[in-house]
Amino acid sequence: MQGNEIAFARSLQLELTATQGGDQLFGSYASNAFVAKRINAATPENEIHKTIASAKKKWSLHTFRQYEFDVTWQCTCPLPARAYSYKVKGTDGTAVMDDSVRASLRGVIPQAQQLLLDHYGTVDHLFDLLLKVAERQPYSIKAEYDPKLGYPVSAEVHPAGISIVDDFRFTISNFRVVE
């Protein structure tokens, strides 16, 4: 134990005839170590969540119906790292990929293409992604927000422990209001 954290480590001995248990919580391929952290209202992680929620609230006050932006990201995912352009239309915030985006994704599985729209297709999706990651208590989230509209201009996220699933960064550029 140290401060608000406690580290757990485990070892496993299997009988010759026992099942492996797969990668489930207590299976032989499951993590052998993890850290639990006590969270209270004053922890930095909750401050990160509050900051994201505050920026999202500012963003929700916009009155325009359509906007466009370019986003560049880096992640441990099967998606190419380059700038992609999105047009977001209507009150429901429907994202439309630029044709160059679709062309560059030929050969990428449809699930990964959908991930682009689900995570990066709209500013609301980016906020949802940041809030979801913040709820899981990442090691760090460094984000900058547009001072006028509140959208995330950039973010860098590093998860706690050995997870690489939520290790990503993105930058929004060329944000423009269309209508």
N, C-alpha and C positions, 0 to 999 in steps of 0.2 A: 504494500500500500504506500501511496505517496500522495499527499494532498487529497484531492477529490477523485483519484484514480486508483484502481486495483487491477493488477495484472494476473491473469490466470494462465497456467501452463498445464498440459496433460500429456500423459504417455499412455500407450495402449499395448496390451499384450493379448494376442489372439491365440486361442487353442487351434490346433491343426485342423480340426473339423468345423470351426466356427465360420460364420459368414463374415464378409468384409464390412458390411454396413454402408458401403458407398460413401458419398460425400455429405450424408445427412449430419445432423448436429453431433452425434457420437460415433459416426462411422469412422473407419480407418483412414479415409481420405479427407476427413474434415480437418479444420484448422486445429493445430496443436497449441496455439496461444492466441489470446485476445485480451483487450483492455476494456474495462468498464469504467465509465465516468459518471459521477454524480452531477446532475444538472440542477441548478436553481435559477431563480429569476435574475441573478446578477452575473451569470456566467457569460463569457464573451460570445459563445455560440448563440445564446438567446438574443444578444445585442445584434449579431449578424442577421438573425431572422427578423428582428424589429426593423433594421435598416432596409432590408429587402422589401418588407411589407409597406414601409413608409414610402419608398420610391414607387412601388406598384400603385399605391393610393394616388400619388401625384400623377402617374401615368393615366390612371382611370378617369381623370378629370378632362382629358383632351376632348375636343368637340369635332375634330375632323373625322371623315368617314373612310378615307383611303390614305395609305402611305406606302412608301417603298424604302428598302434599305438593302445594303450588302452586308453579309456576315462572313467572317473568316473564323475557322476554329481549328483546334488541334485536339485530338483525343486518341485514346487507345481503342479505336473502332475501325470497321472496314470502310470508312468513308474517306474519300480523297480530301486532303487539306488544301483548299483553295477558296477564293472568295465566291460566294453564291449570292445571287440577287433574288429578292422576293418582293412581290407586290401583294399587299394586303388590302382587301376590298370589303366594303359593306359593314354593317353594324355587328355581324356575327364574327368578323375578323377572319375571313377565309383567306388562306395563303395560296398564292399561285407562284410556282417556280418559274424563273426565267427559262426560256428555251435553251440557253447555253448550259444551264444547270442540268436539265433533262438529258441533253446530248452527252455531257461529261459523265453521266451516271449509267450509261449503257453498259450492261454486264454486271452492275451491282444488283444484288438480290432485292426484290420489291420491299421486303421488311426493312432493309437498311435505308431504302429511299423514303419509306414512310417515316422512319426515324428523323430524317432531315426536316420533314414538315412538322412532326410532333414536337421536336425540341427547338428547332431554330426558325421555323416558318413565320412566326409572328412574335411581336414583343411580349404579348401575354404568355405565349409558350415559353419564352426565355425566362420570364418571371416564375412561371410554374416549375420549371426545371430547377432554378436556383432555390426556390422555397422547399421543394422536395428534398434536395440535397442538404439544405440547412437543417431540416428536421432530423436527418440521420446523423447529425453532429460530425461534420467533416473536420479534418485537422485544420484546414483554413479555406476561407473564401475571401478573395480580394476582388472587390467590384467598384467600378466607377459608374456614376449615373449622370445623365444629362441634367444640368441644373434647371432648365426650363420645363422640360416635359417629363423627366424622371426615368426614361427608358435606360436600360443598362448599356452603357457605351462599351464596356469591356468587363470581363470577369475571368478569374483564374481560380479553379477549384481543385483542392487536393484532399482526398479522403483520408480518414484515419486508418491505421493498421496497414495491412498488405493489399487491400482492395485497390484495383486499378479501374473499376467500372466507372466511377464518377470522377476520374482524373481528366479534366478538360479545361480548355480556355477558349474564349471567343472574343471577337471584337466586331462591333457594328460601325460601319462607315457609310457615308453618302445617304444618311437618313433624310428623306424628303416627304413633305406633306403634299398629297396629290389633290385632295378635295376635302 
